[in-house]
């Protein structure tokens, strides 16, 4: 018997580890097992041909929200080509709404719901022993007599029994390693997917030993896939303390943290870290208490913002803050106020995301309560709700793109501060005005050239200053823009820019 464990990789960090853990379950199984991770750029036809060439009896696809459609297309092609092959899917995306998914995809024979390791083990055991005792495998969905049977979720995996996923894997210094220190979800807000069961952390001594492996290997980057890594202050403190004490001067560790669970002692510890040693992703989401409450976020938003500000003062941790558009009860005006407050934290990056109503989430179940319209297919982004019309969400998405181009990418620091000061503008009003100007003048296609961004910003500022009767300040702004450009673009690009000039229409 030949078994394939496969997935199509994308930005979902949990998928990066899935194959390693699953292989650890079947490593000693009496079958030939291959593990293949395809790239997101691989064409469906190529993946189909590669799987067919392997002559597999069972093909397991690990799915997430961003690859499920492509995976389903491949599975359908394989099933049509080899009807006797067994198509299996697992992962978060198919763990919720499983019956509906299997009705829509008749090519899928089995689905593993919840944490897949124990389901895979029981599934293979019942096949190899010819018992076919599917009804007693918790977490399994299967077809029987033209009906779909969906068993209850399996009990949470005993996480300590799973081996270190890099135990038999060579790592190069240029590699990015993905690491999981606990199972379970402390973030149980209305738009989070989570499996039933309590949090199960690995012992601290094991965590530190495994992190030591990355440090010895001088791995460039280690990304913790844990949501709210610091759900336990003491646990997080001791791990950060260990990493600071054993820093190799090379490896960067990235964490998703809950900002309001930081305390002064932890902030002081993090202030002693090597600059660039840690990167934190902090989901602020909103500063509107009503929106946070309706979304099930129980954050102390003022404590969170204070803690982020304190970390910023030390300057050792690179912080990305996240704001989310489309939350219930948040109007365009309230969103703009949240945006300005989060922008003023001056984090290394600020990301703007649109709310997604994923399968199995509370907000999706209660979508009608807030008048939600959302995409019926992944990634299930919100289109509108009773508080935010579709046109406004489209504008906000465009503003998010400008935030990445003009703020997160760097190169405009002094210029934007000058415009905000001269125009006595809030950051959101500035980006909103820039978005309207670009849309009005149909400049979207001009933004692909980095040097054109400086021309566009100057053209927008020219119109803005003319409206404010402040055109005498334009030469100073032009000098600052040019200075920013010299620090951001190559010498050759600046020379070409100077030869062509500031006119965006030239």
N, C-alpha and C positions, 0 to 999 in steps of 0.2 A: 504493500500500500504506500502511496506517495501523498504527502501532505504539504500544502503550501500555506505559509503565513505571510500575508502581504498587506500593503497599504499604499496609498498615494500621499506623499508628504506635502505639507503646506505649513502655514504659520501656526497651526494648532500645536502648542508645545507638549501637550499630553501625548499626542500621537508619536512624538519623537522617542518615547520610552516604551510604547505599547509592545512592539515586536520583541524587544529584549526580554521583558517580563514573560510574555507568552512562550517564547522559546524555552525559557527556564523550566516551564511546566512539562514540555513534551520532549526534552532533550534525551531522556532515557526511554522514550516510548518505542515499541516494536514497529516502527515505520520509518521510511526515509522522509525527513523533514527539511524543507528549504525555507529560508527567510529572504524575501525580496521586498525592498522598499523602493517604489517608483517615484520619480520626480514629478512635480506638478506640471512640468512642461512636456512630459511624455505623452504622446498621442494615444488615444483609446485603441486605435488599431495596432499600434506597436505593443501595448500591454497585453492585448488579447492574443497576439501571435506568440509572445513570450510564454504566456501561461499555457497555451495549447501545446507548445513545444515540450513543456515539462511533463506532459501526460499525467497530470495529478488526478487522484481520486477524490480528494477533498481540498477545497480552496476556501480559506478563511480570509475575509476582507475586514480590516479594522477601519471603521468609519468615523468621521466627524462631520460637522455641519458643512464644511467647505469642500469636502471631497465625495460626499455620499452620492450625488447625482452621477458623477463620472464613474465611481466604483460600480454603481448599479448598472450602468450601461455596459461596462466590461463583463459583469456577471451574467447579464442577459445574453451577450454574444457567446460566452463560453458554454453556457447551458444549452444554447441552440446547437452549438457545434458538437458537444458531447453530452447528450441528455442524461447519461448515467452518472455524470460527475455531480458531486454534492457541493452546493453553494451555501456558504455560511457567512453571516455578518455579525459584527459586534461593535461596541463603542457607544458613546453617549447618544449620538443622533438616532440610533435605532433602539435604544433602551426605553424610550418613551414613545407612546403612540405606536407600539410594536405591531399590533393587529392591523391597524390601518396601513402601516408600511408594507406588511406582507401581502395584504390585499392588492396593493398597488403594484407590487413586484412579485409576480408568481414564479419568477426564476429563482427566488431565494427559498431554500429548503428549511434552513434553521437560522435563528437569531439568538445570540448570547446577550442577555440583559444584565445590566449592572457591571460589576467588576468581572472581567471575563476569565481570569485565570482558573478559578475553581470550576466554572462551567465547562471550560475546555477540557480540563482533566476528567471530569465525570462523563462528558460526552464521548471522548475517545475510549475511556474504559469500557463503557457499555457497548460500544461498537466492536472493540477488540475481543470482548468476551461473548459476543453474539447475544447479549441479553436484550439490547434495544429498549432499555427501561426508561424511555424518555419522559414519561409522566412524573417520574420521581426525581428528576434533575431540576433543582431550583434554579431559576434564571434562564431556563431554556424555553424558546418558542419554536413550535414545529408544526408540520402538516400531518394530518391523519384522517383518512377517509374523506378527503376533500374539505376538511375543516381545519381551521387554524387553532391550535391549542397554545395558550400563553400561560406559562407557569409563573408563580410569584417570584419576586426577586430573590436571589440567593443571599444567604447570610454574608456579612462583610468578610473579606479575606483576612486571614491572620497574617498581617503584613510582615511580621518578623520572620515568617517562614520563607518568604521570597528572597532569593539570593541577590547580592549586589549585581546590578545589571551590566556592569562593566568588568565583571570578574574574569571573563575570558576574551576580553576585547582590547586590542592595542589602541592607545590614544597617542596622537601626534600633538606637539605644542600648539599647532594652529587650529586644533579642533575646538568645537563648542560641545560641552557635555551637558546633558539634561539630567536633573536629579530630583528625586521625590523623597522627602523625609517623613511624610505622614500621609495617611489615607483618611478620607472623610472631608466634610466641607463645613467650615465655621461660618461661611458667608451664605446664609439662607434667606436672601432677599427675594423679592417677588419675581426677579428676572434671572435668577440663578438656577442651573440644573444641578441636582445633587441626588445621590443615592441614599437610601435609608441606612442608618447605622451611625455609631459614635465615631469620634476621631481616634485613630490608632497611629501613634507616633513610634518610629524606631527608637531604640535606646540611644541615649546621648553618646555613649562610648562607641557604638557602631557608627553613628552619623559622623563623628569626628574622625574615626579610622578611615571611613570611605572618602571623606573630604580630603584627608591626608594624601590619598592616592592621587587625586587631581593635582594637589600642590606639588607632589614629587614629580609628576609627569609634566609640570609646567604648562598645563592646559590653559589656553588663552582665556576661555570664558566658561563659567558654569552657571546654568540657568536653573533655578529651583522652580519646579512646576507647581509647587504648593500654592494654593489660594489662601492668602492671609497667613503667611509664614509665621508671623508673630502672634498667632492666636493665644499662645502662652508667653507672657512677657519673660518669665524666668528661663524657659527653654530657649527662646530666641536670643536672649542676652548671653547665655553660656556658649551658644554656637558662634555668635558674632565675636565674642571674646576669644574663643579658640582660633578663629580665622585671623583675627588681628595679631594675636601672639605668634602665629605660625606663618605669617605672610611671606610669600616667596618673591614679592615684588613684581609679579607678572600677572597672576590670575585675577580676573574680575568675576565677582559673584553677583548675580542678579536675583532680586527677590520681589515678590508681590506682597506688600505689607499693608496692614490696617493702620492708617496714620493716627487715629485717636487712641490706639492701644500702646503707642510709644510713651515712655515716661522720661523724666528729666535725667535719671541715672543712665538710661539707655542712650539718650541723645548725647550725653557727655562721653560715653564709651565710643559711640560712632564717630565722635569728633576726633578721636585719636587714630582712626583708620588712615591708611595710606590714601591719598587722593586718587580716586579712580578704582579703588579696591571694591567698592560696593555700588550697585545701582538699584534704586528702589522705584517700583511702580506703585503709585498711590492713587486709588480710585476715589477721588473726591465726589464725583458725580454731579453734585449740585450743592448750593448753599441755602437752598429753599427748604425749610423744615417741613412744610406741608408736602412737597414733592417727595422728599426722602421717606416720610412716614407712609405715604400712599404706596411707595415702591417697596416697603418693608425693610428699608435701610435704617438701622438703629444707631447711626453714628452720632457722636458728639462733634458736630461739624466745627465748632469754635476751637475745641481742644485739638482736633485734627489739624486745622490751619495753623494754630500756634506751634504745634510740634514740627510741622514742615518748615515754618519760618525759623525755628531754632536750629534745625538741621542745616538750613541754608546759611545761617550765620557762620557755622563751622566750615562749610564749603568742601567737606571731604566726600560727601555722598552725592552721586549724580541722581537727581530725582526727576521722574516723569509724572506729572499730574494728569488726571483724566477727568473730563467733563462729558456728561452724556445728555444728548438732546432727545426729547420725546417722552420724558418722564411724566407720569400723571400729575395733573394740577399745576404744571409749569407752563405759563404763557410765554410768548416771545419776549415780553418786557422782563419777566422774572428770570428767563434764561440769560438774557443780556446781563442782568445784575450778577448772576452766578458766574458768568464768564469773566467779568471784570475783576471780581474778587479772587478767582483762582489765577487769573493772569498776573495779578499783583503779587502773588507768591514768588514770582520770578524763578520758577523751577527751570531745570536744564531743558526740559521739553514740556509742552502742554499738548495733549492729544484731545481732539474733539471726536466723539463717537456718537452714532445714532443708535438708540435703543433697539434691541432685537428681542422679539417675543419667541423664544426657542421652545421646542417641544417639551412638555412636562413642567413648564414654569407656571407659577401662580398667576402672574399677570396675563399670560396667554389664556388661562382658564377663565379669567375675569375680564377679558378684553372688552366685552360689551359695556361693562360698568363705566369705562372711561372713553367709550366711543372709538376704540382703536381700529384702524385699518392697517394691515401689514401684509408684506409679501407672503404668498402662500408657499413659496419654495425658499430654500436656504439662500441667503442668510436670515430671512424672516425680519428684515428691517421694517421699522414702523414707517408708514406712509403719512399718517395723520392721526390725530385724536381730538377730543372735544376741546382741548386747550391750545393745540398747535395745528394750524392748517397745513396742507401739503405744500403749498407755495413757500411757506415760511421754513419748513424742514428742508426743502431743496436749497433755499438761500443759505441756511445754516451749514449744509453739507459743502457748499461752495466756499463758505467762510473757513471751514475746516481745512480745505485744500490750500487756501491762501495762508492760513496759520502755519502749515507745514513749509510752504515755499518761502515766506518772508520772515518767519520768526524761528521755527524749529531748525531750519537748515542753516541759519546764521548768515552773516554778511550784510545785515541791515540794522544792526543794534543801535548805532548812533543816529542813523537817519530816521528811524521810526520814533525814537525818543524825541527828536527835534520836532517832528510833525505833531506828535501828541502834545508837546509843550506849546508850540505856536498856535495850534488849533484849539487848545484847552479841551481836548477830546479824551474820552474813555477808549480803551483798546477795542472794545466791541464796535463802537461807533466808527472808529477808524477802519476796521476791516469790513464792516458793513458798507461803508461808503466806497471803499476800494472795490468790493465785489460788484456794487451797482455800476461803478464807472467802467470796469472791465466788460461787464455784460452789455452795457449801453453802447460801447464802442467796438464790440465784437472782437476783443483782443485775446480770447481764450487760446487760439492757436499760436499766438506769439509768445506764450509763456514757456514754451519748451526750451527756448534758448535762455541760458542763465543771465547773459548780459542784457537781454530784453527786459528782465524784471526791474532793472535799475531805470530803464527808460519809462516803463509803465508807471513805476512809483513816482517818478519825477513829473510825468504828464498828469497823473492824478493830483499830485500836490500843487501843480500849477493852477489847475481848475479850482482846487480847494482854497488856495491863498488868494486867488482872484475874487472868489466869493466873499472872503473875509477882509478884502482890501488890504492884504498883507503881502503884496507882490514884491515889495522891497526886500523881504526876507528870503526870496527864492535863490539869489546867488549864494547865500550862506548855506542853504540846504543843498544846493548843487555841489558845493565843495565837500560837504560832509558825506553826501552820497558817493562822490568820487573816491573819497578816503576809504569808505567802507568797501567799495569795489576793489581798490588796490590791495586790501588785506584779504579779499576773498577769491579774486580771480587771478589767473596767471598774468605775468607781465605781457606776454604776447596778446592775450585776449583784451587787456586794457588798452594796448596800442591800437588794436583793430577798432575797439569801441571809440577811442578818441578820434580816429580817422573818419568814422561814420557819423559821430555826433549823437546828440540826445533825442533827436526827432524819431519817435517810434514809427511813424508812417513813412519815413524815408526809405 
